[in-house]
Amino acid sequence: MLSWRQRRAVKLMFCKPDEEVARELGVKLETVALWRENTEFQEALAEEEKAIKSAAARISSDASLAAAKNLHRLMTEGKDGKLCLDTLKASGAFEKKENDPADALESLVQRAAEGNGTDT
């Protein structure tokens, strides 16, 4: 079972260098290095990384859907949709994802056209 310091370290390690983590938790840098070698600590780091990546994917998906909806609106109103199109390109919406085909551009635009998903 990880200590409260170790659990806090797991969260901090994704936004601060080990030296700052050690200082903030009141432990030596060598202690943090030893934690990194611990299997349970490594598993906690892997779980935290998975949660962060999942959250980032949701945020990116929401932004892509909002951009697709705006692009659809701008195009139906006859306005310039370059900014929304650039946002979609930057988000990777044009790239089909093997493990999640619902995020393909066609699906995003279709959902936007149907008025489903995140409101802008």
NORCORBEL-V171384 format. One record per residue. SS is DSSP state (a for helix, b for strand, c for the rest). PHI is phi in radians with two decimals (NA if undefined). Layout:
ss:phi
SS:PHI
SS:PHI
This chain:
ss:phi
c:NA
c:-1.33
c:-1.30
a:-1.11
a:-1.14
a:-1.15
a:-1.09
a:-1.16
a:-1.06
a:-0.99
a:-1.16
a:-1.22
c:-1.14
c:-1.58
c:-2.38
c:-2.47
c:-1.22
a:-0.97
a:-1.05
a:-1.22
a:-1.06
a:-1.05
a:-1.10
a:-1.13
a:-1.59
c:1.26
c:-2.19
c:-1.37
a:-1.04
a:-1.10
a:-1.13
a:-1.08
a:-1.07
a:-1.15
a:-1.01
a:-1.06
a:-1.48
c:-1.33
a:-1.05
a:-1.11
a:-1.15
a:-1.07
a:-1.14
a:-1.14
a:-1.08
a:-1.12
a:-1.13
a:-1.13
a:-1.09
a:-1.09
a:-1.13
a:-1.13
a:-1.12
a:-1.13
a:-1.11
a:-1.12
a:-1.15
a:-1.12
a:-1.10
a:-1.10
a:-1.11
a:-1.09
a:-1.15
a:-1.12
a:-1.12
a:-1.08
a:-1.13
a:-1.11
a:-1.10
a:-1.13
a:-1.05
a:-1.04
a:-1.08
a:-1.10
a:-1.22
a:-1.29
c:-1.56
c:1.33
c:-1.68
c:-1.26
c:-1.86
a:-1.03
a:-1.10
a:-1.13
a:-1.09
a:-1.08
a:-1.11
a:-1.09
a:-1.06
a:-1.13
a:-1.34
c:1.48
c:-1.12
c:-1.40
c:-1.59
c:-1.30
c:-1.84
c:-1.06
c:-1.56
c:-2.63
a:-1.15
a:-1.15
a:-1.59
c:-1.10
a:-0.93
a:-1.01
a:-1.16
a:-1.09
a:-1.15
a:-1.08
a:-1.10
a:-1.13
a:-1.13
a:-1.44
c:1.41
c:-1.64
c:1.72
c:-1.18
c:-1.36
c:-1.80
